[in-house]
Amino acid sequence: MTQTEALYQGLIERIPAVTYATAPDGTPLYISPQIEELFGCSQERWMDRLGEWEGRVHPDDRDRVITEWREALANGLEYQDEYRVLLPGGDLRWVLDHAMPVFDEQGQPQIFQGVISDVTDRHRADAAERQADGRLRQMLGAIPLAAVIEDTRGRIIYCNRHLVDLIGRPEDDIVGARWLDTVSPADRRELESNYYEQLHHGTVMPYSESEIAARDGRRRRYGWWTAPLRNEEGRVWGAASIGLDITEYRRSEEALRQSEMRRRRVLGMVLRAEDAERSRIAGELHDDTVQVMTATLVSLDRLMGSIRRGEGSVDVAEIERVRAVVYEATERTRRLMFELRPQLLEAHGLRVAVEALLQEAAGDTKAEHRVIAPDKRFPAPIEDMAYRVVRETLANVRKHAQASHVEVELEEVDGTLAGRVSDDGRGFDPDAVRDRPRAYLHLGLDAVSERLWLAGGSFDLETVPGGGTTVRFAIPLDQGQPRSA
């Protein structure tokens, strides 16, 4: 052996791989000593037994590997394959086998030289990565969130089942498409101005929102948490996003905002209605009761003057007139007190109090009337609210309807106290009434409807000019405890 050959042999016997040489018929010509560590077989055994290599190849890989190796030998082709080998103790290893033919002057393969490397660690790492990737995909497929992975061009390279079901398109149609093409045009314009630049530099927005057209035609709003994905060198190769359906949250948020605006509007209307009620009562006291009382005092002063002057006997007719005036003033005052605190409602319940209201209204309008109501007590807030609705409605009937028949019906329906007040009067145009300055409807029935709304109830008014008016309302029966009978 020459010095060069010795150096060459020393070199190949120190590298972490097996080197070998084989004749074109498969006869082994040389095997390096690393074969013992890699295959668990000595050089001598390997060289003496032609079938040693074939026997060490894993049974599941053996037919494929031997077929490809023999084809390479027969045709003088380069050979490369990865396969498993079984060691005598039962251990399994993965190897990469790479051999090249060396040709003679006639172009015929003279020898095959090869290298066998141990790639077990790489295969284990690949298997672990595949297993982790499979578990990740399984987890992302099970969660009720949308998951997307995209490259630096914004192309989708992965999406989970939730997003596929949401959009209603095959996964193959989604993967490869631009992510921003799946969001609404309005959100797309806002995002695409700087999204891809940020994505390329790994500075994607940590949170964003966008609308997605769902398969049912509705738009769902999603909140997205996004993080850049980097390789081992720290370079950004994509981004991963998790999306949460926040449609109902945003709707609730908007409903809450609208509710707060309505609450403030209702509060203003209630305060205005209370001011108007106080002004009405003060006006009636001033224009009616106070005037009557003043006239009574004048008459009494005149009688007292006559008596003191001894101008004859007392005028009985004048006294009766004064008494009638005082009686009328007392009745009017009693009526105002009843409106402020209806004693009948407190003592006898809603049906009796509503009958009294209707009789009073019928006395002014001469209209036929009827009350249909259960003879039972309801929680105090329910009776108070129902009484106010009926009273306000009948007040409008008295003032404006010119009706010949009025009917009030109250009944318990599906956990609510449902009411109906109808008349066959002249009706009106609600929009036109609301447009009038200080319209009674605005401060009357509108305020009542807002009170009902605040209590979780409902209010509906049906009327047309010349077609009568019907007011329907419902009040939930969970507003409080019943009054004692």
C-alpha positions as CSV (number, residue, x, y, z in Angstrom):
1,M,0.0,0.0,0.0
2,T,1.4,3.3,-1.0
3,Q,1.6,6.3,1.3
4,T,-1.2,8.0,-0.6
5,E,-3.4,5.0,-0.3
6,A,-2.7,4.7,3.4
7,L,-3.6,8.4,3.9
8,Y,-6.8,7.9,1.9
9,Q,-7.7,4.8,3.8
10,G,-7.0,6.5,7.2
11,L,-9.2,9.4,6.1
12,I,-12.2,7.3,5.1
13,E,-12.0,5.2,8.2
14,R,-12.3,8.3,10.4
15,I,-15.4,10.0,8.8
16,P,-18.8,9.4,10.5
17,A,-20.1,7.2,7.7
18,V,-19.6,3.8,6.1
19,T,-17.7,3.8,2.8
20,Y,-17.9,0.8,0.5
21,A,-17.0,-0.5,-3.0
22,T,-19.0,-3.2,-4.9
23,A,-18.5,-5.0,-8.1
24,P,-21.1,-4.6,-10.9
25,D,-22.5,-8.1,-9.9
26,G,-23.0,-7.0,-6.3
27,T,-19.9,-8.7,-4.8
28,P,-18.6,-6.6,-2.0
29,L,-15.0,-5.4,-2.6
30,Y,-14.5,-3.1,0.4
31,I,-16.3,-2.0,3.5
32,S,-15.0,0.5,6.1
33,P,-14.8,-0.5,9.7
34,Q,-17.7,1.9,10.7
35,I,-20.0,-0.8,9.4
36,E,-19.7,-2.5,12.8
37,E,-21.1,0.5,14.6
38,L,-23.8,1.3,12.1
39,F,-25.0,-2.2,11.2
40,G,-23.7,-4.2,14.1
41,C,-21.7,-6.4,11.7
42,S,-17.9,-6.9,11.5
43,Q,-16.0,-6.2,8.3
44,E,-15.1,-9.8,7.9
45,R,-18.6,-11.1,8.2
46,W,-19.9,-8.4,5.8
47,M,-17.3,-9.4,3.2
48,D,-17.7,-13.1,3.6
49,R,-21.5,-13.2,3.4
50,L,-23.1,-11.8,0.3
51,G,-26.5,-11.6,1.8
52,E,-25.5,-9.9,5.0
53,W,-26.6,-6.4,3.8
54,E,-29.9,-7.7,2.4
55,G,-30.7,-9.4,5.7
56,R,-30.1,-6.2,7.7
57,V,-32.6,-4.1,5.7
58,H,-35.9,-3.7,7.5
59,P,-38.5,-6.2,6.1
60,D,-41.0,-3.4,5.2
61,D,-38.3,-1.7,3.1
62,R,-36.4,-4.8,1.8
63,D,-38.2,-5.5,-1.5
64,R,-38.1,-1.9,-2.6
65,V,-34.5,-1.3,-1.7
66,I,-33.1,-4.5,-3.2
67,T,-35.1,-3.9,-6.4
68,E,-33.8,-0.4,-6.9
69,W,-30.2,-1.4,-6.0
70,R,-30.1,-4.3,-8.5
71,E,-31.6,-2.0,-11.2
72,A,-28.8,0.5,-10.5
73,L,-26.1,-2.2,-10.8
74,A,-27.6,-3.7,-13.9
75,N,-27.8,-0.3,-15.7
76,G,-24.8,1.5,-14.3
77,L,-27.0,4.1,-12.6
78,E,-26.5,6.4,-9.6
79,Y,-28.2,4.9,-6.6
80,Q,-29.6,6.8,-3.6
81,D,-32.2,5.7,-1.1
82,E,-33.2,6.0,2.6
83,Y,-34.2,2.9,4.4
84,R,-34.3,1.3,7.8
85,V,-31.9,-1.3,9.1
86,L,-32.3,-3.7,12.0
87,L,-29.4,-4.3,14.4
88,P,-28.8,-7.7,16.1
89,G,-30.2,-6.4,19.4
90,G,-33.4,-5.2,17.7
91,D,-32.6,-1.5,17.5
92,L,-33.7,0.3,14.4
93,R,-31.8,2.9,12.4
94,W,-32.4,5.0,9.4
95,V,-29.6,5.3,6.8
96,L,-28.9,7.3,3.7
97,D,-27.2,5.1,1.0
98,H,-25.6,6.8,-1.9
99,A,-23.5,5.1,-4.6
100,M,-22.0,6.1,-7.9
101,P,-20.7,3.9,-10.7
102,V,-17.1,4.2,-11.9
103,F,-16.7,3.4,-15.7
104,D,-13.8,1.9,-17.6
105,E,-12.5,3.1,-21.0
106,Q,-15.3,1.3,-22.8
107,G,-18.0,3.0,-20.7
108,Q,-18.9,0.0,-18.8
109,P,-19.4,0.1,-15.0
110,Q,-16.2,-1.2,-13.4
111,I,-17.0,-0.6,-9.7
112,F,-19.6,1.1,-7.5
113,Q,-18.4,3.4,-4.7
114,G,-20.8,4.3,-2.0
115,V,-21.3,6.0,1.3
116,I,-23.9,5.0,4.0
117,S,-24.7,7.7,6.6
118,D,-26.7,7.4,9.8
119,V,-29.8,9.8,9.5
120,T,-31.7,8.3,12.4
121,D,-31.6,11.6,14.4
122,R,-33.0,13.6,11.4
123,H,-35.8,11.1,10.9
124,R,-36.7,11.2,14.6
125,A,-36.7,15.0,14.4
126,D,-38.8,14.9,11.3
127,A,-41.2,12.4,12.9
128,A,-41.5,14.5,16.0
129,E,-42.1,17.6,13.9
130,R,-44.8,15.7,11.9
131,Q,-46.3,14.5,15.1
132,A,-46.3,17.9,16.6
133,D,-47.7,19.4,13.4
134,G,-50.4,16.7,13.4
135,R,-51.4,17.4,17.0
136,L,-51.4,21.1,16.3
137,R,-53.7,20.6,13.3
138,Q,-55.9,18.3,15.3
139,M,-56.2,20.9,18.1
140,L,-56.8,23.8,15.6
141,G,-59.4,21.7,13.9
142,A,-61.3,21.1,17.1
143,I,-61.4,24.5,18.6
144,P,-64.3,26.9,17.8
145,L,-61.9,29.5,16.5
146,A,-60.7,30.3,13.0
147,A,-57.0,29.6,12.4
148,V,-54.9,30.7,9.4
149,I,-51.3,30.5,8.5
150,E,-50.0,32.6,5.6
151,D,-46.7,33.3,3.9
152,T,-45.1,36.7,3.5
153,R,-47.1,37.3,0.3
154,G,-50.3,37.0,2.2
155,R,-51.1,33.6,0.6
156,I,-52.9,31.1,2.8
157,I,-50.9,27.9,3.4
158,Y,-53.2,26.5,6.1
159,C,-56.7,27.0,7.4
160,N,-58.6,24.9,10.0
161,R,-62.0,23.3,9.6
162,H,-63.8,26.1,11.4
163,L,-62.8,28.6,8.7
164,V,-63.7,26.1,6.0
165,D,-67.1,25.6,7.4
166,L,-67.6,29.3,8.0
167,I,-66.8,30.3,4.4
168,G,-68.4,27.3,2.8
169,R,-65.7,26.7,0.2
170,P,-63.5,23.6,-0.3
171,E,-60.2,23.8,1.6
172,D,-58.3,23.5,-1.7
173,D,-60.0,26.7,-2.9
174,I,-59.0,28.6,0.3
175,V,-55.4,27.4,0.5
176,G,-53.3,29.4,-2.0
177,A,-55.7,32.4,-2.0
178,R,-54.9,35.8,-0.6
179,W,-56.1,36.0,3.0
180,L,-57.4,39.6,2.5
181,D,-59.6,38.4,-0.4
182,T,-61.7,36.6,2.2
183,V,-62.6,39.7,4.2
184,S,-65.1,42.4,3.3
185,P,-64.1,45.1,0.8
186,A,-64.3,47.8,3.5
187,D,-61.9,46.0,5.8
188,R,-59.7,45.0,2.9
189,R,-59.1,48.6,1.9
190,E,-58.2,49.5,5.4
191,L,-55.8,46.5,5.9
192,E,-54.1,46.0,2.6
193,S,-52.5,49.5,2.6
194,N,-49.8,48.4,5.0
195,Y,-50.6,44.8,6.0
196,Y,-48.3,43.0,3.5
197,E,-45.4,45.4,4.2
198,Q,-45.8,44.8,7.9
199,L,-46.1,41.0,7.3
200,H,-42.9,41.0,5.2
201,H,-41.0,42.7,8.0
202,G,-42.5,40.7,10.8
203,T,-44.3,43.6,12.3
204,V,-47.9,42.5,11.7
205,M,-50.6,44.1,13.7
206,P,-51.1,42.0,16.9
207,Y,-54.9,42.6,16.8
208,S,-57.3,43.5,14.0
209,E,-60.9,43.0,13.1
210,S,-62.6,42.1,9.8
211,E,-65.9,40.9,8.4
212,I,-66.1,37.5,6.6
213,A,-68.9,36.6,4.3
214,A,-70.3,33.3,5.8
215,R,-71.8,30.5,3.7
216,D,-75.3,31.5,4.8
217,G,-74.9,34.9,3.3
218,R,-74.6,36.7,6.6
219,R,-71.5,38.6,7.5
220,R,-69.7,37.6,10.7
221,R,-67.2,39.9,12.4
222,Y,-64.0,38.3,13.7
223,G,-61.2,39.6,16.0
224,W,-57.8,38.4,14.9
225,W,-54.7,37.9,17.0
226,T,-51.6,37.6,14.7
227,A,-48.0,36.7,15.3
228,P,-45.1,36.5,12.8
229,L,-43.5,33.1,12.2
230,R,-39.7,32.9,12.0
231,N,-37.2,30.3,10.9
232,E,-34.1,29.2,12.7
233,E,-32.2,32.2,11.4
234,G,-34.8,34.6,12.7
235,R,-36.2,35.5,9.3
236,V,-39.9,35.9,8.9
237,W,-41.5,33.3,6.7
238,G,-45.2,33.9,7.5
239,A,-47.8,34.7,10.1
240,A,-50.2,32.7,12.2
241,S,-53.6,34.2,13.1
242,I,-56.4,33.0,15.5
243,G,-59.8,34.5,14.9
244,L,-62.7,34.8,17.4
245,D,-66.3,35.4,16.3
246,I,-67.1,38.7,18.0
247,T,-70.3,39.4,16.0
248,E,-72.7,39.0,18.9
249,Y,-70.3,41.0,21.2
250,R,-70.2,43.9,18.8
251,R,-74.0,43.7,18.3
252,S,-74.5,43.7,22.1
253,E,-72.1,46.6,22.4
254,E,-74.0,48.5,19.8
255,A,-77.3,47.6,21.4
256,L,-76.0,48.8,24.8
257,R,-75.0,52.1,23.2
258,Q,-78.4,52.4,21.6
259,S,-80.0,51.5,24.9
260,E,-78.0,54.1,26.8
261,M,-79.1,56.7,24.2
262,R,-82.7,55.6,24.5
263,R,-82.5,55.6,28.3
264,R,-81.4,59.2,28.2
265,R,-84.1,60.1,25.8
266,V,-86.7,58.3,27.8
267,L,-85.5,60.0,31.0
268,G,-85.9,63.3,29.3
269,M,-89.4,62.4,28.1
270,V,-90.4,61.2,31.5
271,L,-89.2,64.4,33.1
272,R,-91.0,66.4,30.5
273,A,-94.2,64.4,31.0
274,E,-94.0,64.8,34.7
275,D,-93.5,68.6,34.3
276,A,-96.5,68.6,31.9
277,E,-98.6,66.7,34.4
278,R,-97.7,69.0,37.2
279,S,-98.5,72.0,34.9
280,R,-101.8,70.5,34.0
281,I,-102.8,69.9,37.6
282,A,-101.7,73.4,38.6
283,G,-103.6,74.8,35.7
284,E,-106.8,73.0,36.6
285,L,-106.4,74.0,40.2
286,H,-105.9,77.6,39.2
287,D,-108.5,77.8,36.4
288,D,-111.2,75.7,38.0
289,T,-110.9,74.9,41.7
290,V,-109.3,78.1,42.8
291,Q,-111.7,80.2,40.7
292,V,-114.7,78.3,42.3
293,M,-113.3,78.8,45.8
294,T,-112.8,82.5,45.1
295,A,-116.3,82.9,43.8
296,T,-117.5,81.0,46.9
297,L,-115.6,83.4,49.2
298,V,-117.2,86.4,47.4
299,S,-120.7,85.0,47.8
300,L,-120.1,84.3,51.4
301,D,-118.8,87.8,52.0
302,R,-121.9,89.2,50.4
303,L,-124.1,87.1,52.6
304,M,-122.2,88.0,55.7
305,G,-122.5,91.7,54.7
306,S,-126.3,91.4,54.3
307,I,-126.6,89.7,57.7
308,R,-124.5,92.3,59.4
309,R,-126.5,95.2,57.9
310,G,-129.7,93.5,58.9
311,E,-131.0,93.6,55.4
312,G,-133.6,91.0,56.1
313,S,-133.7,87.2,56.2
314,V,-131.1,85.0,54.8
315,D,-131.3,84.2,51.0
316,V,-131.7,80.4,51.0
317,A,-131.4,80.3,47.2
318,E,-128.0,82.1,47.4
319,I,-126.8,79.6,50.1
320,E,-127.8,76.7,47.9
321,R,-126.0,78.2,45.0
322,V,-122.9,78.6,47.1
323,R,-123.2,75.0,48.4
324,A,-123.5,73.7,44.8
325,V,-120.3,75.7,43.9
326,V,-118.4,74.3,46.9
327,Y,-119.7,70.8,46.1
328,E,-118.5,71.1,42.5
329,A,-115.1,72.4,43.6
330,T,-114.9,69.4,46.1
331,E,-115.6,66.9,43.3
332,R,-113.0,68.4,41.0
333,T,-110.4,68.4,43.8
334,R,-111.4,64.8,44.7
335,R,-110.9,63.9,41.0
336,L,-107.5,65.4,40.9
337,M,-106.5,63.6,44.1
338,F,-107.8,60.4,42.6
339,E,-105.6,60.8,39.6
340,L,-102.6,61.5,41.8
341,R,-103.4,58.5,44.1
342,P,-106.3,56.3,42.9
343,Q,-107.9,55.0,46.1
344,L,-110.0,52.5,44.2
345,L,-107.0,50.9,42.7
346,E,-105.4,50.6,46.1
347,A,-108.5,49.2,47.7
348,H,-110.3,47.2,45.1
349,G,-107.9,46.4,42.3
350,L,-107.5,47.1,38.6
351,R,-110.9,46.0,37.3
352,V,-112.8,48.3,39.6
353,A,-110.5,51.3,39.1
354,V,-110.6,50.9,35.3
355,E,-114.5,50.7,35.4
356,A,-114.5,53.9,37.3
357,L,-112.2,55.5,34.7
358,L,-114.4,54.3,31.9
359,Q,-117.6,55.4,33.6
360,E,-116.2,58.9,34.1
361,A,-115.1,59.1,30.5
362,A,-118.5,57.8,29.3
363,G,-120.2,60.4,31.4
364,D,-118.3,63.1,29.5
365,T,-118.7,61.6,26.0
366,K,-122.0,59.8,26.4
367,A,-120.4,56.8,24.7
368,E,-121.4,53.2,25.4
369,H,-118.6,51.4,27.3
370,R,-117.6,47.9,28.4
371,V,-114.8,46.5,30.6
372,I,-113.5,42.9,30.3
373,A,-111.0,42.2,33.1
374,P,-110.1,39.5,35.6
375,D,-111.4,40.0,39.1
376,K,-108.0,39.4,40.7
377,R,-105.0,41.3,42.1
378,F,-101.7,41.8,40.3
379,P,-98.4,43.1,41.7
380,A,-98.6,46.7,42.6
381,P,-96.2,48.0,39.8
382,I,-98.3,46.1,37.3
383,E,-101.6,47.6,38.4
384,D,-100.1,51.1,38.6
385,M,-98.6,50.9,35.1
386,A,-101.7,49.3,33.5
387,Y,-103.9,51.9,35.2
388,R,-101.8,54.8,33.8
389,V,-101.9,53.4,30.3
390,V,-105.7,53.0,30.4
391,R,-106.1,56.5,32.0
392,E,-103.9,58.2,29.4
393,T,-105.7,56.4,26.5
394,L,-109.2,57.3,27.8
395,A,-108.1,60.9,28.4
396,N,-107.3,61.1,24.6
397,V,-110.6,59.4,23.9
398,R,-112.5,62.0,25.9
399,K,-110.6,64.9,24.4
400,H,-110.4,63.9,20.7
401,A,-112.1,60.7,19.6
402,Q,-115.8,61.7,19.5
403,A,-116.5,58.0,19.9
404,S,-119.8,56.3,20.4
405,H,-118.4,53.1,21.8
406,V,-115.3,52.4,24.0
407,E,-114.0,49.1,25.2
408,V,-111.3,48.1,27.6
409,E,-110.0,44.5,27.9
410,L,-107.4,43.2,30.3
411,E,-106.3,39.5,30.4
412,E,-103.3,37.4,31.6
413,V,-101.5,36.0,28.6
414,D,-98.2,34.0,28.7
415,G,-96.8,35.6,31.8
416,T,-97.9,39.2,30.9
417,L,-100.9,41.4,31.6
418,A,-102.2,42.2,28.1
419,G,-104.4,45.2,27.6
420,R,-106.5,46.6,24.8
421,V,-108.3,50.0,24.7
422,S,-110.4,50.5,21.5
423,D,-112.8,53.1,20.3
424,D,-114.8,53.7,17.1
425,G,-114.0,57.4,17.0
426,R,-112.5,59.6,14.3
427,G,-108.9,58.3,14.7
428,F,-105.9,60.4,13.7
429,D,-102.6,60.5,11.9
430,P,-99.9,59.7,14.6
431,D,-97.0,61.3,12.6
432,A,-99.0,64.5,12.1
433,V,-99.8,64.6,15.8
434,R,-96.2,64.1,16.8
435,D,-95.2,67.0,14.6
436,R,-97.5,69.4,16.4
437,P,-95.7,71.6,19.0
438,R,-96.3,70.2,22.5
439,A,-98.5,67.5,21.0
440,Y,-100.5,65.5,23.6
441,L,-99.4,62.3,22.0
442,H,-95.7,63.1,22.5
443,L,-96.2,63.9,26.1
444,G,-99.0,61.3,26.7
445,L,-99.0,58.0,25.0
446,D,-95.4,58.3,23.9
447,A,-94.3,58.7,27.5
448,V,-96.5,55.8,28.5
449,S,-94.9,53.6,25.8
450,E,-91.4,54.5,26.9
451,R,-92.3,53.6,30.5
452,L,-93.6,50.3,29.3
453,W,-90.4,49.7,27.3
454,L,-88.3,50.4,30.4
455,A,-90.4,47.8,32.3
456,G,-89.7,45.2,29.5
457,G,-93.2,45.5,28.1
458,S,-94.6,46.5,24.7
459,F,-97.0,49.1,23.3
460,D,-98.7,49.3,20.0
461,L,-101.1,52.0,18.6
462,E,-103.3,51.4,15.5
463,T,-105.2,54.3,14.1
464,V,-106.1,55.9,10.9
465,P,-108.2,59.1,10.3
466,G,-111.9,58.1,10.4
467,G,-111.1,54.5,11.4
468,G,-111.1,54.6,15.2
469,T,-108.1,53.8,17.5
470,T,-106.8,50.7,19.2
471,V,-104.1,50.7,21.8
472,R,-102.5,47.3,22.8
473,F,-100.0,46.9,25.5
474,A,-98.3,44.1,27.5
475,I,-96.6,44.2,30.9
476,P,-94.4,41.3,32.2
477,L,-95.9,39.9,35.4
478,D,-92.6,39.6,37.2
479,Q,-92.5,43.3,38.3
480,G,-93.3,42.8,42.0
481,Q,-95.5,41.2,44.7
482,P,-99.3,41.2,44.5
483,R,-101.2,43.7,46.6
484,S,-103.2,42.1,49.4
485,A,-106.9,41.9,48.6
